Amino acid sequence: MKYRYRFDYKELSDQQIVEKILAVPHDEEAAVYLLQDRYNPLLHKLYNQLTKDATLFDDCVNELFIHMKGQDGSWHTLATFQWRSTFGYWLRGVAFNKFRDVLAKLIENDGHNISIDSEDPERPKVQIPDGGEESYERIQRKIMLIEAIEQLKDEDQRFVILKRLQGYRSKEIAILLKNKWQKHGIRKYNNKNELVVPDAGYIDVLNQRAKEILRMMVLD
């Protein structure tokens, strides 16, 4: 399902969209549109220059989003653009460098992808490097853990645990989950019928619940 934006950003120029993102309160939906819609073809082209493994593209775009937003949420990186060139030209340089850094971390073992992302339908569910660096028992424990994660009924719990295993922090996972919901048109409400917006606290709760379930599954 394609995400339906609350605002028609198609009618705005790049500069107008960037101004909406930088203005307080920051319009993150505008940033999602800019990266996932307007400049998606450009980002795909840059990504394909670095690797033909299409399964890591979303991770790279999410990392680019986090990089542009910054840890403090001020969009400092985006604010450095001074409009002395086209926005697309500037984005090309920033995205290429970020994609290269991200892929260097995600692609190991002589170029073979090592991933435990359950959203990847084209690859085996468990992919662990066989470089002789880990004992057989440790690898078996990893396999048991991944198999247990795949049995979690809550899709968001699976997402959070897998991203945690990939090294993401709660604040970063919250951004990734929010983008995932937006991409698939997902809206969730709490017991008070209030719209849920993922934050670090929400991620910590999902992570703790998932860990408790996994602990029972593995011990049983």
N, CA, C and O of each residue as an XYZ file, in Angstrom:
880
protein
N       0.840     -1.192      0.000
C       0.000      0.000      0.000
C       0.879      1.248      0.000
O       1.777      1.363      0.833
N       0.642      2.165     -0.900
C       1.428      3.378     -0.983
C       0.944      4.359      0.071
O      -0.258      4.537      0.267
N       1.891      4.990      0.743
C       1.536      5.911      1.814
C       0.809      7.143      1.263
O       1.235      7.721      0.263
N      -0.278      7.537      1.909
C      -1.030      8.722      1.506
C      -0.602      9.906      2.368
O      -0.803      9.907      3.583
N      -0.025     10.889      1.741
C       0.435     12.064      2.467
C      -0.741     12.969      2.824
O      -1.721     13.065      2.086
N      -0.621     13.622      3.960
C      -1.678     14.529      4.403
C      -1.638     15.841      3.639
O      -2.600     16.609      3.660
N      -0.519     16.099      2.960
C      -0.353     17.345      2.222
C       0.129     17.011      0.815
O       0.866     16.042      0.630
N      -0.278     17.801     -0.182
C       0.119     17.558     -1.565
C       1.467     18.232     -1.842
O       1.526     19.367     -2.315
N       2.542     17.509     -1.538
C       3.883     18.071     -1.698
C       4.294     18.195     -3.164
O       5.258     18.891     -3.480
N       3.572     17.529     -4.053
C       3.919     17.573     -5.472
C       3.873     18.999     -6.015
O       4.588     19.342     -6.956
N       3.036     19.806     -5.418
C       2.862     21.178     -5.894
C       3.971     22.110     -5.402
O       4.054     23.255     -5.847
N       4.816     21.639     -4.500
C       5.859     22.480     -3.916
C       7.204     22.260     -4.588
O       7.491     21.170     -5.083
N       8.026     23.300     -4.601
C       9.394     23.183     -5.100
C      10.257     22.523     -4.037
O       9.831     22.385     -2.890
N      11.467     22.114     -4.407
C      12.384     21.521     -3.434
C      12.631     22.478     -2.273
O      12.643     22.066     -1.113
N      12.826     23.750     -2.589
C      13.127     24.729     -1.547
C      11.954     24.889     -0.584
O      12.158     25.013      0.623
N      10.752     24.888     -1.099
C       9.576     25.013     -0.233
C       9.432     23.799      0.681
O       9.041     23.933      1.841
N       9.748     22.615      0.155
C       9.668     21.399      0.972
C      10.728     21.416      2.057
O      10.452     21.076      3.207
N      11.949     21.813      1.693
C      13.030     21.880      2.675
C      12.693     22.892      3.763
O      12.974     22.652      4.937
N      12.100     24.009      3.391
C      11.699     25.015      4.383
C      10.674     24.444      5.358
O      10.706     24.766      6.546
N       9.766     23.598      4.869
C       8.771     22.966      5.746
C       9.453     21.995      6.706
O       9.042     21.863      7.859
N      10.493     21.320      6.229
C      11.209     20.374      7.087
C      11.979     21.104      8.183
O      11.999     20.662      9.332
N      12.605     22.209      7.833
C      13.446     22.935      8.782
C      12.649     23.791      9.751
O      13.113     24.080     10.854
N      11.444     24.201      9.343
C      10.623     25.029     10.228
C      10.154     24.223     11.430
O       9.923     23.019     11.329
N      10.016     24.892     12.564
C       9.556     24.237     13.795
C       8.048     24.453     13.934
O       7.591     25.593     13.849
N       7.249     23.374     14.149
C       7.669     21.963     14.293
C       8.068     21.356     12.950
O       7.436     21.613     11.925
N       9.116     20.556     12.972
C       9.665     19.982     11.750
C       8.662     19.046     11.072
O       8.032     18.213     11.724
N       8.528     19.198      9.771
C       7.598     18.374      8.988
C       8.347     17.140      8.467
O       8.911     17.161      7.373
N       8.343     16.065      9.271
C       9.063     14.852      8.877
C       8.399     14.176      7.683
O       9.072     13.522      6.886
N       7.090     14.330      7.557
C       6.385     13.740      6.426
C       6.914     14.316      5.119
O       7.006     13.608      4.116
N       7.262     15.598      5.129
C       7.833     16.227      3.938
C       9.168     15.596      3.587
O       9.489     15.424      2.411
N       9.949     15.249      4.607
C      11.244     14.602      4.377
C      11.053     13.206      3.800
O      11.806     12.776      2.927
N      10.040     12.505      4.297
C       9.734     11.173      3.763
C       9.373     11.280      2.284
O       9.833     10.481      1.468
N       8.549     12.267      1.942
C       8.165     12.460      0.544
C       9.397     12.765     -0.316
O       9.546     12.228     -1.413
N      10.266     13.624      0.191
C      11.434     14.040     -0.580
C      12.332     12.851     -0.920
O      12.819     12.738     -2.045
N      12.550     11.963      0.057
C      13.467     10.845     -0.146
C      12.792      9.630     -0.787
O      13.382      8.974     -1.645
N      11.553      9.329     -0.372
C      10.910      8.098     -0.825
C      10.092      8.280     -2.101
O       9.711      7.295     -2.734
N       9.820      9.507     -2.480
C       9.028      9.735     -3.688
C       9.793     10.569     -4.712
O      10.183     10.066     -5.766
N      10.003     11.830     -4.399
C      10.577     12.729     -5.403
C      11.976     12.308     -5.839
O      12.278     12.313     -7.033
N      12.829     11.946     -4.892
C      14.208     11.619     -5.248
C      14.524     10.131     -5.145
O      15.688      9.731     -5.121
N      13.470      9.317     -5.083
C      13.680      7.877     -5.032
C      14.429      7.340     -6.253
O      15.322      6.509     -6.084
N      14.106      7.779     -7.484
C      14.859      7.290     -8.655
C      16.343      7.644     -8.585
O      17.194      6.827     -8.936
N      16.654      8.859     -8.132
C      18.057      9.265     -8.005
C      18.783      8.402     -6.989
O      19.907      7.963     -7.233
N      18.147      8.157     -5.847
C      18.771      7.352     -4.797
C      18.968      5.912     -5.258
O      19.980      5.288     -4.937
N      18.001      5.382     -6.013
C      18.153      4.030     -6.570
C      19.351      3.975     -7.512
O      20.121      3.015     -7.487
N      19.506      4.996     -8.337
C      20.616      5.030     -9.291
C      21.956      5.057     -8.563
O      22.886      4.347     -8.946
N      22.057      5.873     -7.518
C      23.288      5.941     -6.737
C      23.575      4.608     -6.056
O      24.707      4.124     -6.048
N      22.522      4.029     -5.486
C      22.653      2.758     -4.786
C      23.151      1.661     -5.732
O      24.014      0.866     -5.362
N      22.609      1.619     -6.945
C      22.992      0.586     -7.908
C      24.426      0.748     -8.402
O      25.013     -0.196     -8.932
N      24.984      1.928     -8.232
C      26.378      2.137     -8.579
C      27.310      1.480     -7.558
O      28.473      1.199     -7.846
N      26.772      1.244     -6.365
C      27.577      0.685     -5.286
C      27.376     -0.817     -5.117
O      28.317     -1.531     -4.770
N      26.161     -1.302     -5.358
C      25.871     -2.727     -5.203
C      24.635     -3.099     -6.019
O      23.773     -2.258     -6.277
N      24.561     -4.344     -6.415
C      23.393     -4.853     -7.144
C      22.447     -5.598     -6.206
O      21.421     -6.122     -6.640
N      22.794     -5.643     -4.919
C      21.957     -6.312     -3.923
C      20.832     -5.367     -3.502
O      21.036     -4.491     -2.663
N      19.657     -5.544     -4.078
C      18.546     -4.619     -3.856
C      17.984     -4.672     -2.441
O      17.234     -3.778     -2.049
N      18.326     -5.697     -1.665
C      17.694     -5.888     -0.354
C      18.132     -4.868      0.684
O      17.479     -4.730      1.718
N      19.219     -4.150      0.437
C      19.732     -3.215      1.436
C      19.347     -1.768      1.154
O      19.734     -0.868      1.899
N      18.587     -1.539      0.084
C      18.277     -0.169     -0.315
C      17.500      0.577      0.765
O      17.851      1.708      1.102
N      16.457     -0.031      1.310
C      15.647      0.642      2.329
C      16.476      0.993      3.551
O      16.289      2.058      4.140
N      17.405      0.099      3.948
C      18.273      0.395      5.079
C      19.112      1.634      4.804
O      19.295      2.476      5.683
N      19.619      1.740      3.581
C      20.456      2.882      3.220
C      19.652      4.183      3.245
O      20.133      5.198      3.748
N      18.435      4.157      2.709
C      17.597      5.357      2.697
C      17.215      5.746      4.127
O      17.199      6.931      4.460
N      16.911      4.762      4.973
C      16.581      5.052      6.366
C      17.763      5.688      7.087
O      17.592      6.620      7.872
N      18.960      5.180      6.818
C      20.168      5.745      7.431
C      20.394      7.175      6.938
O      20.828      8.037      7.702
N      20.101      7.418      5.669
C      20.229      8.766      5.119
C      19.252      9.707      5.817
O      19.601     10.840      6.149
N      18.031      9.234      6.037
C      17.014     10.020      6.745
C      17.517     10.397      8.140
O      17.432     11.557      8.541
N      18.039      9.416      8.873
C      18.544      9.644     10.232
C      19.717     10.610     10.204
O      19.825     11.488     11.060
N      20.600     10.450      9.215
C      21.771     11.326      9.091
C      21.347     12.776      8.859
O      21.906     13.691      9.464
N      20.376     12.984      7.998
C      19.923     14.333      7.690
C      19.164     14.945      8.872
O      19.243     16.150      9.110
N      18.435     14.113      9.602
C      17.680     14.605     10.751
C      18.595     14.941     11.915
O      18.369     15.926     12.617
N      19.630     14.131     12.129
C      20.551     14.355     13.232
C      20.044     13.754     14.528
O      18.843     13.539     14.694
N      20.956     13.484     15.440
C      20.584     12.863     16.708
C      19.685     13.754     17.547
O      18.868     13.252     18.319
N      19.821     15.082     17.407
C      18.999     15.993     18.194
C      17.716     16.398     17.481
O      16.929     17.184     18.008
N      17.503     15.855     16.263
C      16.275     16.144     15.529
C      16.192     17.547     14.962
O      15.101     18.015     14.637
N      17.323     18.230     14.835
C      17.321     19.617     14.360
C      17.487     19.728     12.849
O      17.391     20.827     12.302
N      17.733     18.615     12.165
C      17.957     18.607     10.719
C      19.147     19.497     10.348
O      19.113     20.225      9.356
N      20.196     19.421     11.169
C      21.369     20.276     10.977
C      22.045     20.024      9.637
O      22.442     20.965      8.951
N      22.176     18.745      9.261
C      22.823     18.422      7.981
C      22.068     19.039      6.812
O      22.673     19.612      5.906
N      20.747     18.919      6.835
C      19.936     19.503      5.772
C      20.071     21.026      5.763
O      20.064     21.651      4.703
N      20.193     21.613      6.950
C      20.277     23.066      7.060
C      21.587     23.617      6.495
O      21.689     24.813      6.221
N      22.590     22.751      6.319
C      23.871     23.224      5.781
C      23.785     23.531      4.287
O      24.654     24.217      3.748
N      22.740     23.029      3.610
C      22.599     23.285      2.171
C      22.232     24.755      1.959
O      21.253     25.244      2.523
N      23.022     25.455      1.143
C      22.867     26.894      0.958
C      22.239     27.285     -0.377
O      22.190     28.471     -0.702
N      21.760     26.324     -1.154
C      21.090     26.590     -2.430
C      22.005     27.257     -3.458
O      21.557     28.048     -4.288
N      23.298     26.921     -3.385
C      24.234     27.401     -4.397
C      24.286     26.458     -5.595
O      24.955     26.733     -6.591
N      23.580     25.359     -5.481
C      23.407     24.402     -6.576
C      21.993     23.874     -6.461
O      21.237     24.313     -5.594
N      21.622     22.937     -7.325
C      20.300     22.325     -7.185
C      20.299     21.399     -5.976
O      21.343     20.883     -5.579
N      19.123     21.194     -5.394
C      19.038     20.309     -4.238
C      19.429     18.892     -4.626
O      20.085     18.194     -3.853
N      19.026     18.459     -5.831
C      19.358     17.109     -6.281
C      20.850     16.877     -6.365
O      21.335     15.799     -6.022
N      21.590     17.892     -6.824
C      23.055     17.766     -6.926
C      23.671     17.611     -5.545
O      24.566     16.789     -5.346
N      23.188     18.407     -4.585
C      23.694     18.312     -3.211
C      23.343     16.967     -2.587
O      24.182     16.329     -1.951
N      22.089     16.541     -2.774
C      21.640     15.273     -2.208
C      22.437     14.107     -2.774
O      22.718     13.143     -2.061
N      22.803     14.188     -4.051
C      23.569     13.123     -4.682
C      24.882     12.875     -3.930
O      25.246     11.726     -3.676
N      25.577     13.932     -3.581
C      26.845     13.781     -2.870
C      26.667     13.251     -1.464
O      27.409     12.369     -1.031
N      25.681     13.787     -0.739
C      25.438     13.354      0.636
C      24.999     11.884      0.667
O      25.489     11.100      1.481
N      24.079     11.523     -0.221
C      23.543     10.160     -0.248
C      24.613      9.151     -0.655
O      24.702      8.071     -0.071
N      25.426      9.498     -1.654
C      26.439      8.558     -2.121
C      27.418      8.232     -0.996
O      27.748      7.066     -0.779
N      27.878      9.242     -0.288
C      28.822      9.011      0.809
C      28.186      8.208      1.932
O      28.828      7.334      2.515
N      26.908      8.506      2.240
C      26.232      7.788      3.323
C      25.973      6.345      2.926
O      26.188      5.437      3.729
N      25.514      6.118      1.696
C      25.267      4.756      1.230
C      26.550      3.931      1.286
O      26.537      2.770      1.695
N      27.639      4.537      0.877
C      28.918      3.825      0.872
C      29.320      3.407      2.282
O      29.803      2.294      2.491
N      29.119      4.308      3.255
C      29.458      3.992      4.644
C      28.558      2.888      5.192
O      29.026      1.970      5.864
N      27.258      2.989      4.895
C      26.305      1.997      5.402
C      26.587      0.619      4.815
O      26.595     -0.377      5.538
N      26.814      0.561      3.521
C      27.072     -0.725      2.859
C      28.364     -1.360      3.351
O      28.477     -2.584      3.416
N      29.329     -0.531      3.693
C      30.593     -1.058      4.206
C      30.379     -1.802      5.523
O      31.103     -2.747      5.838
N      29.368     -1.362      6.293
C      29.062     -2.012      7.564
C      28.163     -3.232      7.379
O      28.275     -4.212      8.116
N      27.267     -3.166      6.385
C      26.284     -4.233      6.197
C      26.788     -5.383      5.324
O      26.327     -6.517      5.452
N      27.736     -5.080      4.438
C      28.248     -6.108      3.529
C      29.624     -6.547      3.992
O      30.563     -5.752      4.036
N      29.733     -7.807      4.334
C      30.984     -8.353      4.849
C      31.246     -9.692      4.163
O      30.593    -10.044      3.180
N      32.217    -10.428      4.704
C      32.459    -11.805      4.251
C      32.692    -11.870      2.739
O      31.991    -12.585      2.023
N      33.705    -11.097      2.257
C      34.075    -11.079      0.844
C      32.920    -10.656     -0.062
O      32.755    -11.184     -1.162
N      32.133     -9.707      0.412
C      31.073     -9.171     -0.430
C      29.756     -9.885     -0.329
O      28.790     -9.482     -0.977
N      29.681    -10.941      0.467
C      28.413    -11.657      0.616
C      27.585    -11.007      1.723
O      28.087    -10.751      2.818
N      26.338    -10.750      1.432
C      25.470    -10.087      2.389
C      25.192    -10.975      3.595
O      24.850    -12.150      3.461
N      25.348    -10.386      4.769
C      25.023    -11.090      6.005
C      23.874    -10.338      6.644
O      24.068     -9.244      7.173
N      22.687    -10.906      6.604
C      21.506    -10.178      7.060
C      20.602    -11.085      7.868
O      20.493    -12.281      7.600
N      19.955    -10.495      8.863
C      18.955    -11.244      9.633
C      17.626    -10.503      9.562
O      16.779    -10.669     10.440
N      17.436     -9.694      8.536
C      16.218     -8.915      8.378
C      15.080     -9.798      7.869
O      15.150    -10.333      6.762
N      14.030     -9.948      8.683
C      12.926    -10.841      8.332
C      12.088    -10.313      7.172
O      11.251    -11.040      6.638
N      12.305     -9.033      6.767
C      11.527     -8.476      5.669
C      12.141     -8.811      4.311
O      11.633     -8.377      3.278
N      13.217     -9.570      4.307
C      13.905     -9.917      3.070
C      13.390    -11.259      2.561
O      13.838    -12.297      3.047
N      12.460    -11.277      1.593
C      11.862    -12.536      1.133
C      12.749    -13.335      0.194
O      12.475    -14.508     -0.058
N      13.813    -12.722     -0.331
C      14.631    -13.386     -1.338
C      15.798    -14.164     -0.734
O      16.456    -14.940     -1.427
N      16.054    -13.953      0.563
C      17.223    -14.576      1.175
C      16.818    -15.534      2.290
O      15.720    -15.415      2.835
N      17.688    -16.481      2.637
C      17.404    -17.390      3.743
C      17.170    -16.609      5.028
O      17.688    -15.504      5.188
N      16.402    -17.170      5.931
C      16.069    -16.484      7.160
C      17.293    -16.303      8.057
O      17.363    -15.334      8.813
N      18.250    -17.215      7.983
C      19.432    -17.128      8.831
C      20.670    -17.085      7.961
O      20.925    -18.006      7.184
N      21.442    -16.017      8.090
C      22.672    -15.898      7.331
C      23.778    -15.477      8.285
O      23.817    -14.327      8.722
N      24.661    -16.384      8.605
C      25.740    -16.116      9.548
C      27.062    -16.452      8.876
O      27.176    -17.515      8.265
N      28.069    -15.581      8.969
C      29.344    -15.826      8.302
C      30.039    -17.061      8.839
O      30.008    -17.335     10.039
N      30.658    -17.796      7.949
C      31.380    -19.001      8.345
C      32.867    -18.754      8.113
O      33.475    -19.316      7.202
N      33.439    -17.891      8.970
C      34.840    -17.545      8.805
C      35.732    -18.194      9.826
O      36.914    -17.864      9.916
N      35.185    -19.120     10.608
C      35.993    -19.803     11.598
C      36.222    -18.986     12.854
O      36.994    -19.392     13.722
N      35.557    -17.832     12.965
C      35.784    -16.960     14.101
C      34.844    -17.270     15.261
O      35.093    -16.827     16.382
N      33.776    -18.016     15.021
C      32.821    -18.322     16.065
C      32.733    -19.831     16.262
O      32.846    -20.614     15.319
N      32.531    -20.204     17.497
C      32.412    -21.623     17.796
C      31.096    -22.164     17.258
O      30.158    -21.409     17.001
N      31.040    -23.470     17.093
C      29.814    -24.111     16.604
C      28.666    -23.854     17.573
O      27.535    -23.616     17.149
N      28.955    -23.902     18.878
C      27.906    -23.711     19.875
C      27.339    -22.294     19.809
O      26.132    -22.090     19.938
N      28.230    -21.319     19.607
C      27.768    -19.930     19.539
C      26.895    -19.710     18.310
O      25.879    -19.019     18.382
N      27.290    -20.293     17.188
C      26.503    -20.172     15.970
C      25.147    -20.834     16.146
O      24.137    -20.305     15.682
N      25.111    -21.984     16.811
C      23.845    -22.673     17.043
C      22.918    -21.837     17.916
O      21.708    -21.805     17.694
N      23.494    -21.158     18.915
C      22.670    -20.295     19.770
C      22.085    -19.145     18.956
O      20.939    -18.748     19.163
N      22.881    -18.613     18.030
C      22.385    -17.541     17.173
C      21.224    -18.031     16.315
O      20.213    -17.347     16.157
N      21.393    -19.224     15.768
C      20.343    -19.791     14.918
C      19.064    -20.005     15.716
O      17.973    -19.722     15.222
N      19.187    -20.500     16.937
C      18.022    -20.706     17.792
C      17.325    -19.376     18.077
O      16.096    -19.299     18.081
N      18.117    -18.337     18.314
C      17.544    -17.035     18.605
C      16.782    -16.488     17.398
O      15.660    -16.000     17.540
N      17.387    -16.568     16.214
C      16.735    -16.058     15.008
C      15.458    -16.829     14.717
O      14.447    -16.243     14.330
N      15.504    -18.148     14.904
C      14.310    -18.959     14.671
C      13.201    -18.570     15.641
O      12.024    -18.554     15.281
N      13.594    -18.253     16.891
C      12.600    -17.836     17.880
C      12.010    -16.477     17.506
O      10.809    -16.258     17.659
N      12.846    -15.575     17.023
C      12.381    -14.246     16.608
C      11.355    -14.378     15.481
O      10.350    -13.666     15.461
N      11.613    -15.289     14.548
C      10.700    -15.473     13.420
C       9.328    -15.949     13.877
O       8.351    -15.808     13.142
N       9.242    -16.519     15.094
C       7.973    -17.026     15.596
C       7.183    -15.980     16.382
O       6.046    -16.233     16.780
N       7.779    -14.810     16.609
C       7.060    -13.745     17.296
C       5.834    -13.341     16.471
O       5.949    -13.085     15.273
N       4.669    -13.284     17.109
C       3.437    -12.977     16.391
C       3.320    -11.491     16.060
O       2.719    -11.118     15.053
N       3.899    -10.647     16.914
C       3.820     -9.199     16.702
C       4.918     -8.766     15.721
O       6.109     -8.875     16.014
N       4.493     -8.277     14.561
C       5.450     -7.882     13.519
C       6.366     -6.754     13.983
O       7.546     -6.727     13.632
N       5.832     -5.825     14.768
C       6.645     -4.713     15.257
C       7.692     -5.198     16.251
O       8.805     -4.674     16.284
N       7.345     -6.191     17.059
C       8.321     -6.761     17.989
C       9.462     -7.412     17.220
O      10.625     -7.261     17.592
N       9.137     -8.137     16.148
C      10.176     -8.749     15.321
C      11.077     -7.673     14.726
O      12.301     -7.798     14.729
N      10.458     -6.625     14.221
C      11.207     -5.533     13.601
C      12.179     -4.904     14.605
O      13.348     -4.680     14.291
N      11.685     -4.625     15.809
C      12.502     -3.969     16.836
C      13.678     -4.856     17.251
O      14.812     -4.385     17.339
N      13.409     -6.128     17.504
C      14.469     -7.038     17.939
C      15.537     -7.187     16.863
O      16.729     -7.167     17.168
N      15.125     -7.335     15.615
C      16.087     -7.509     14.524
C      16.935     -6.256     14.330
O      18.140     -6.354     14.102
N      16.321     -5.095     14.417
C      17.078     -3.853     14.282
C      18.034     -3.681     15.459
O      19.132     -3.146     15.305
N      17.605     -4.141     16.640
C      18.486     -4.073     17.806
C      19.712     -4.961     17.592
O      20.831     -4.582     17.940
N      19.495     -6.125     17.027
C      20.610     -7.024     16.740
C      21.557     -6.440     15.698
O      22.744     -6.766     15.681
N      21.033     -5.577     14.831
C      21.861     -4.940     13.816
C      22.612     -3.731     14.352
O      23.382     -3.100     13.628
N      22.386     -3.410     15.631
C      23.159     -2.340     16.252
C      22.459     -0.998     16.360
O      23.077     -0.019     16.777
N      21.171     -0.926     15.992
C      20.454      0.340     16.068
C      20.049      0.650     17.510
O      19.746     -0.257     18.284
N      20.045      1.943     17.865
C      19.577      2.384     19.174
C      18.081      2.646     19.127
O      17.490      2.737     18.051
N      17.470      2.767     20.313
C      16.010      2.911     20.404
C      15.504      4.110     19.614
O      14.494      4.008     18.919
N      16.192      5.241     19.712
C      15.759      6.447     19.009
C      15.809      6.244     17.501
O      14.933      6.714     16.776
N      16.839      5.543     17.033
C      16.972      5.273     15.605
C      15.902      4.292     15.135
O      15.328      4.463     14.060
N      15.632      3.254     15.950
C      14.609      2.268     15.591
C      13.238      2.933     15.528
O      12.412      2.575     14.688
N      12.994      3.892     16.407
C      11.716      4.605     16.393
C      11.510      5.307     15.057
O      10.407      5.289     14.511
N      12.551      5.919     14.535
C      12.465      6.595     13.238
C      12.213      5.582     12.130
O      11.391      5.814     11.243
N      12.927      4.454     12.183
C      12.767      3.421     11.165
C      11.354      2.831     11.191
O      10.752      2.599     10.143
N      10.835      2.592     12.394
C       9.488      2.024     12.514
C       8.442      3.033     12.028
O       7.485      2.661     11.349
N       8.627      4.292     12.374
C       7.703      5.335     11.921
C       7.687      5.410     10.398
O       6.622      5.511      9.789
N       8.871      5.360      9.784
C       8.954      5.382      8.324
C       8.293      4.153      7.718
O       7.642      4.241      6.677
N       8.463      3.002      8.373
C       7.854      1.763      7.896
C       6.329      1.869      7.932
O       5.653      1.471      6.983
N       5.797      2.402      9.018
C       4.348      2.587      9.123
C       3.852      3.536      8.042
O       2.830      3.275      7.406
N       4.568      4.633      7.831
C       4.158      5.606      6.823
C       4.183      4.995      5.430
O       3.275      5.220      4.630
N       5.218      4.228      5.145
C       5.373      3.614      3.824
C       4.224      2.667      3.511
O       3.783      2.579      2.365
N       3.736      1.953      4.533
C       2.684      0.962      4.333
C       1.302      1.465      4.766
O       0.346      0.692      4.818
N       1.202      2.751      5.075
C      -0.088      3.315      5.452
C      -0.641      2.764      6.750
O      -1.855      2.615      6.891
N       0.230      2.458      7.702
C      -0.191      1.860      8.977
C      -0.428      2.953     10.016
O       0.413      3.832     10.205
N      -1.564      2.894     10.681
C      -1.876      3.787     11.795
C      -2.300      2.941     12.992
O      -3.114      2.029     12.850
N      -1.752      3.237     14.168
C      -2.087      2.474     15.364
C      -2.528      3.434     16.457
O      -2.054      4.566     16.547
N      -3.456      2.946     17.292
C      -4.016      3.776     18.353
C      -3.883      3.049     19.688
O      -3.921      1.820     19.743
N      -3.725      3.828     20.773
C      -3.615      3.234     22.102
C      -5.000      3.038     22.707
O      -6.012      3.237     22.035
N      -5.041      2.647     23.978
C      -6.320      2.362     24.641
C      -7.207      3.601     24.789
O      -8.415      3.490     24.993
N      -6.591      4.782     24.683
C      -7.354      6.028     24.778
C      -7.756      6.535     23.401
O      -8.216      7.667     23.255
N      -7.578      5.686     22.395
C      -7.905      6.035     21.010
C      -7.053      7.199     20.494
O      -7.492      7.974     19.644
N      -5.819      7.308     21.026
C      -4.884      8.334     20.582
C      -3.914      7.728     19.571
O      -3.478      6.586     19.717
N      -3.585      8.503     18.552
C      -2.670      8.016     17.525
C      -1.290      7.761     18.132
O      -0.741      8.619     18.823
N      -0.739      6.583     17.871
C       0.575      6.215     18.402
C       1.663      6.734     17.463
O       1.620      6.492     16.256
N       2.630      7.445     18.024
C       3.801      7.896     17.278
C       5.026      7.262     17.932
O       5.357      7.610     19.066
N       5.704      6.345     17.250
C       6.834      5.642     17.858
C       7.914      6.591     18.364
O       8.348      7.491     17.644
N       8.344      6.385     19.606
C       9.487      7.104     20.145
C      10.375      6.096     20.867
O      10.079      4.901     20.860
N      11.447      6.552     21.480
C      12.390      5.639     22.120
C      11.717      4.819     23.222
O      12.002      3.632     23.380
N      10.819      5.461     23.985
C      10.123      4.742     25.049
C       9.237      3.639     24.501
O       9.188      2.544     25.062
N       8.539      3.915     23.415
C       7.671      2.919     22.779
C       8.497      1.733     22.295
O       8.085      0.581     22.432
N       9.664      2.024     21.728
C      10.553      0.963     21.244
C      11.063      0.118     22.397
O      11.149     -1.104     22.278
N      11.402      0.751     23.508
C      11.899      0.010     24.673
C      10.838     -0.945     25.215
O      11.152     -2.054     25.645
N       9.576     -0.503     25.190
C       8.486     -1.369     25.655
C       8.345     -2.572     24.728
O       8.246     -3.706     25.197
N       8.336     -2.337     23.423
C       8.237     -3.445     22.466
C       9.415     -4.394     22.625
O       9.249     -5.613     22.580
N      10.594     -3.839     22.808
C      11.800     -4.659     22.947
C      11.733     -5.533     24.200
O      12.080     -6.714     24.158
N      11.286     -4.950     25.314
C      11.198     -5.701     26.565
C      10.177     -6.827     26.467
O      10.426     -7.940     26.929
N       9.020     -6.533     25.861
C       7.988     -7.568     25.707
C       8.490     -8.703     24.827
O       8.254     -9.877     25.112
N       9.183     -8.340     23.757
C       9.708     -9.360     22.849
C      10.758    -10.218     23.546
O      10.786    -11.436     23.369
N      11.614     -9.588     24.333
C      12.662    -10.329     25.052
C      12.062    -11.319     26.042
O      12.562    -12.433     26.198
N      10.987    -10.904     26.709
C      10.332    -11.807     27.670
C       9.751    -13.026     26.956
O       9.859    -14.152     27.441
N       9.130    -12.784     25.795
C       8.562    -13.898     25.025
C       9.668    -14.808     24.511
O       9.552    -16.032     24.569
N      10.735    -14.208     24.009
C      11.855    -14.991     23.470
C      12.518    -15.813     24.565
O      12.913    -16.957     24.339
N      12.641    -15.226     25.757
C      13.259    -15.949     26.860
C      12.479    -17.207     27.183
O      13.070    -18.258     27.432
N      11.154    -17.112     27.183
C      10.319    -18.290     27.453
C      10.410    -19.293     26.320
O      10.433    -20.499     26.561
N      10.462    -18.810     25.083
C      10.524    -19.711     23.934
C      11.837    -20.464     23.906
O      11.857    -21.669     23.653
N      12.939    -19.767     24.164
C      14.257    -20.398     24.101
C      14.475    -21.362     25.259
O      15.052    -22.437     25.093
N      13.992    -20.949     26.462
C      14.177    -21.802     27.633
C      13.305    -23.053     27.539
O      13.694    -24.127     27.999
N      12.103    -22.903     26.930
C      11.221    -24.062     26.774
C      11.800    -25.043     25.757
O      11.199    -26.083     25.490
